Amino acid sequence: MPRIAYYTLAVCLLTVAAAVVSFSRGSWLGIFWVLMAGVSSNMTWYYYKRGKAAAGQGTSVTG
């Protein structure tokens, strides 16, 4: 798995934690964090699939 996929996974987990904290405190700002978690989740899948495809072709993925 490319390094950037790990970074986006970490961002996804942090935004989910931020959403839980926001909603537990009664803040509607948690909606923003849920949306950011969705974006970072999609980025994680994209970079994971891209890295997997590149590994199958024998090329390296930088970034």
Chimera marker file (.cmm) of the C-alpha trace (Angstrom):
<marker_set name="trace">
<marker id="1" x="0.000" y="0.000" z="0.000" r="1" g="1" b="0" radius="0.5"/>
<marker id="2" x="1.467" y="3.411" z="-0.941" r="1" g="1" b="0" radius="0.5"/>
<marker id="3" x="2.495" y="5.749" z="1.819" r="1" g="1" b="0" radius="0.5"/>
<marker id="4" x="-0.088" y="8.352" z="0.850" r="1" g="1" b="0" radius="0.5"/>
<marker id="5" x="-2.846" y="5.771" z="1.360" r="1" g="1" b="0" radius="0.5"/>
<marker id="6" x="-1.673" y="5.360" z="4.952" r="1" g="1" b="0" radius="0.5"/>
<marker id="7" x="-1.743" y="9.124" z="5.429" r="1" g="1" b="0" radius="0.5"/>
<marker id="8" x="-5.266" y="9.443" z="4.092" r="1" g="1" b="0" radius="0.5"/>
<marker id="9" x="-6.356" y="6.516" z="6.277" r="1" g="1" b="0" radius="0.5"/>
<marker id="10" x="-4.947" y="8.324" z="9.319" r="1" g="1" b="0" radius="0.5"/>
<marker id="11" x="-6.800" y="11.489" z="8.311" r="1" g="1" b="0" radius="0.5"/>
<marker id="12" x="-9.991" y="9.471" z="7.908" r="1" g="1" b="0" radius="0.5"/>
<marker id="13" x="-9.678" y="7.970" z="11.383" r="1" g="1" b="0" radius="0.5"/>
<marker id="14" x="-8.931" y="11.359" z="12.918" r="1" g="1" b="0" radius="0.5"/>
<marker id="15" x="-11.926" y="12.987" z="11.235" r="1" g="1" b="0" radius="0.5"/>
<marker id="16" x="-14.210" y="10.193" z="12.465" r="1" g="1" b="0" radius="0.5"/>
<marker id="17" x="-12.899" y="10.763" z="15.987" r="1" g="1" b="0" radius="0.5"/>
<marker id="18" x="-13.459" y="14.505" z="15.604" r="1" g="1" b="0" radius="0.5"/>
<marker id="19" x="-17.031" y="13.872" z="14.421" r="1" g="1" b="0" radius="0.5"/>
<marker id="20" x="-17.751" y="11.658" z="17.425" r="1" g="1" b="0" radius="0.5"/>
<marker id="21" x="-16.369" y="14.257" z="19.822" r="1" g="1" b="0" radius="0.5"/>
<marker id="22" x="-18.308" y="17.069" z="18.127" r="1" g="1" b="0" radius="0.5"/>
<marker id="23" x="-21.598" y="15.197" z="18.197" r="1" g="1" b="0" radius="0.5"/>
<marker id="24" x="-21.071" y="14.046" z="21.785" r="1" g="1" b="0" radius="0.5"/>
<marker id="25" x="-20.648" y="17.683" z="22.813" r="1" g="1" b="0" radius="0.5"/>
<marker id="26" x="-23.830" y="18.632" z="20.999" r="1" g="1" b="0" radius="0.5"/>
<marker id="27" x="-22.125" y="20.556" z="18.203" r="1" g="1" b="0" radius="0.5"/>
<marker id="28" x="-23.448" y="20.471" z="14.665" r="1" g="1" b="0" radius="0.5"/>
<marker id="29" x="-19.891" y="20.987" z="13.439" r="1" g="1" b="0" radius="0.5"/>
<marker id="30" x="-19.732" y="17.197" z="13.411" r="1" g="1" b="0" radius="0.5"/>
<marker id="31" x="-21.505" y="17.239" z="10.047" r="1" g="1" b="0" radius="0.5"/>
<marker id="32" x="-18.427" y="18.875" z="8.539" r="1" g="1" b="0" radius="0.5"/>
<marker id="33" x="-16.207" y="16.174" z="10.043" r="1" g="1" b="0" radius="0.5"/>
<marker id="34" x="-18.425" y="13.419" z="8.653" r="1" g="1" b="0" radius="0.5"/>
<marker id="35" x="-18.147" y="14.940" z="5.181" r="1" g="1" b="0" radius="0.5"/>
<marker id="36" x="-14.370" y="15.206" z="5.533" r="1" g="1" b="0" radius="0.5"/>
<marker id="37" x="-14.241" y="11.564" z="6.647" r="1" g="1" b="0" radius="0.5"/>
<marker id="38" x="-16.088" y="10.605" z="3.469" r="1" g="1" b="0" radius="0.5"/>
<marker id="39" x="-13.659" y="12.504" z="1.276" r="1" g="1" b="0" radius="0.5"/>
<marker id="40" x="-10.599" y="11.068" z="2.985" r="1" g="1" b="0" radius="0.5"/>
<marker id="41" x="-12.086" y="7.576" z="2.836" r="1" g="1" b="0" radius="0.5"/>
<marker id="42" x="-12.551" y="7.904" z="-0.909" r="1" g="1" b="0" radius="0.5"/>
<marker id="43" x="-8.983" y="9.158" z="-1.253" r="1" g="1" b="0" radius="0.5"/>
<marker id="44" x="-7.721" y="6.163" z="0.721" r="1" g="1" b="0" radius="0.5"/>
<marker id="45" x="-9.513" y="3.710" z="-1.575" r="1" g="1" b="0" radius="0.5"/>
<marker id="46" x="-8.305" y="5.559" z="-4.657" r="1" g="1" b="0" radius="0.5"/>
<marker id="47" x="-4.643" y="5.489" z="-3.644" r="1" g="1" b="0" radius="0.5"/>
<marker id="48" x="-4.913" y="1.895" z="-2.419" r="1" g="1" b="0" radius="0.5"/>
<marker id="49" x="-6.381" y="0.715" z="-5.733" r="1" g="1" b="0" radius="0.5"/>
<marker id="50" x="-3.883" y="2.803" z="-7.689" r="1" g="1" b="0" radius="0.5"/>
<marker id="51" x="-0.981" y="1.281" z="-5.784" r="1" g="1" b="0" radius="0.5"/>
<marker id="52" x="-2.350" y="-2.220" z="-6.196" r="1" g="1" b="0" radius="0.5"/>
<marker id="53" x="-2.747" y="-1.737" z="-9.956" r="1" g="1" b="0" radius="0.5"/>
<marker id="54" x="0.762" y="-0.324" z="-10.254" r="1" g="1" b="0" radius="0.5"/>
<marker id="55" x="2.190" y="-3.270" z="-8.313" r="1" g="1" b="0" radius="0.5"/>
<marker id="56" x="0.450" y="-5.643" z="-10.705" r="1" g="1" b="0" radius="0.5"/>
<marker id="57" x="2.069" y="-3.931" z="-13.658" r="1" g="1" b="0" radius="0.5"/>
<marker id="58" x="5.487" y="-3.920" z="-12.034" r="1" g="1" b="0" radius="0.5"/>
<marker id="59" x="5.770" y="-0.133" z="-11.876" r="1" g="1" b="0" radius="0.5"/>
<marker id="60" x="6.242" y="1.994" z="-8.811" r="1" g="1" b="0" radius="0.5"/>
<marker id="61" x="3.894" y="4.746" z="-7.662" r="1" g="1" b="0" radius="0.5"/>
<marker id="62" x="5.414" y="7.872" z="-6.185" r="1" g="1" b="0" radius="0.5"/>
<marker id="63" x="3.435" y="10.211" z="-4.017" r="1" g="1" b="0" radius="0.5"/>
<link id1="1" id2="2" r="1" g="1" b="0" radius="0.2"/>
<link id1="2" id2="3" r="1" g="1" b="0" radius="0.2"/>
<link id1="3" id2="4" r="1" g="1" b="0" radius="0.2"/>
<link id1="4" id2="5" r="1" g="1" b="0" radius="0.2"/>
<link id1="5" id2="6" r="1" g="1" b="0" radius="0.2"/>
<link id1="6" id2="7" r="1" g="1" b="0" radius="0.2"/>
<link id1="7" id2="8" r="1" g="1" b="0" radius="0.2"/>
<link id1="8" id2="9" r="1" g="1" b="0" radius="0.2"/>
<link id1="9" id2="10" r="1" g="1" b="0" radius="0.2"/>
<link id1="10" id2="11" r="1" g="1" b="0" radius="0.2"/>
<link id1="11" id2="12" r="1" g="1" b="0" radius="0.2"/>
<link id1="12" id2="13" r="1" g="1" b="0" radius="0.2"/>
<link id1="13" id2="14" r="1" g="1" b="0" radius="0.2"/>
<link id1="14" id2="15" r="1" g="1" b="0" radius="0.2"/>
<link id1="15" id2="16" r="1" g="1" b="0" radius="0.2"/>
<link id1="16" id2="17" r="1" g="1" b="0" radius="0.2"/>
<link id1="17" id2="18" r="1" g="1" b="0" radius="0.2"/>
<link id1="18" id2="19" r="1" g="1" b="0" radius="0.2"/>
<link id1="19" id2="20" r="1" g="1" b="0" radius="0.2"/>
<link id1="20" id2="21" r="1" g="1" b="0" radius="0.2"/>
<link id1="21" id2="22" r="1" g="1" b="0" radius="0.2"/>
<link id1="22" id2="23" r="1" g="1" b="0" radius="0.2"/>
<link id1="23" id2="24" r="1" g="1" b="0" radius="0.2"/>
<link id1="24" id2="25" r="1" g="1" b="0" radius="0.2"/>
<link id1="25" id2="26" r="1" g="1" b="0" radius="0.2"/>
<link id1="26" id2="27" r="1" g="1" b="0" radius="0.2"/>
<link id1="27" id2="28" r="1" g="1" b="0" radius="0.2"/>
<link id1="28" id2="29" r="1" g="1" b="0" radius="0.2"/>
<link id1="29" id2="30" r="1" g="1" b="0" radius="0.2"/>
<link id1="30" id2="31" r="1" g="1" b="0" radius="0.2"/>
<link id1="31" id2="32" r="1" g="1" b="0" radius="0.2"/>
<link id1="32" id2="33" r="1" g="1" b="0" radius="0.2"/>
<link id1="33" id2="34" r="1" g="1" b="0" radius="0.2"/>
<link id1="34" id2="35" r="1" g="1" b="0" radius="0.2"/>
<link id1="35" id2="36" r="1" g="1" b="0" radius="0.2"/>
<link id1="36" id2="37" r="1" g="1" b="0" radius="0.2"/>
<link id1="37" id2="38" r="1" g="1" b="0" radius="0.2"/>
<link id1="38" id2="39" r="1" g="1" b="0" radius="0.2"/>
<link id1="39" id2="40" r="1" g="1" b="0" radius="0.2"/>
<link id1="40" id2="41" r="1" g="1" b="0" radius="0.2"/>
<link id1="41" id2="42" r="1" g="1" b="0" radius="0.2"/>
<link id1="42" id2="43" r="1" g="1" b="0" radius="0.2"/>
<link id1="43" id2="44" r="1" g="1" b="0" radius="0.2"/>
<link id1="44" id2="45" r="1" g="1" b="0" radius="0.2"/>
<link id1="45" id2="46" r="1" g="1" b="0" radius="0.2"/>
<link id1="46" id2="47" r="1" g="1" b="0" radius="0.2"/>
<link id1="47" id2="48" r="1" g="1" b="0" radius="0.2"/>
<link id1="48" id2="49" r="1" g="1" b="0" radius="0.2"/>
<link id1="49" id2="50" r="1" g="1" b="0" radius="0.2"/>
<link id1="50" id2="51" r="1" g="1" b="0" radius="0.2"/>
<link id1="51" id2="52" r="1" g="1" b="0" radius="0.2"/>
<link id1="52" id2="53" r="1" g="1" b="0" radius="0.2"/>
<link id1="53" id2="54" r="1" g="1" b="0" radius="0.2"/>
<link id1="54" id2="55" r="1" g="1" b="0" radius="0.2"/>
<link id1="55" id2="56" r="1" g="1" b="0" radius="0.2"/>
<link id1="56" id2="57" r="1" g="1" b="0" radius="0.2"/>
<link id1="57" id2="58" r="1" g="1" b="0" radius="0.2"/>
<link id1="58" id2="59" r="1" g="1" b="0" radius="0.2"/>
<link id1="59" id2="60" r="1" g="1" b="0" radius="0.2"/>
<link id1="60" id2="61" r="1" g="1" b="0" radius="0.2"/>
<link id1="61" id2="62" r="1" g="1" b="0" radius="0.2"/>
<link id1="62" id2="63" r="1" g="1" b="0" radius="0.2"/>
</marker_set>
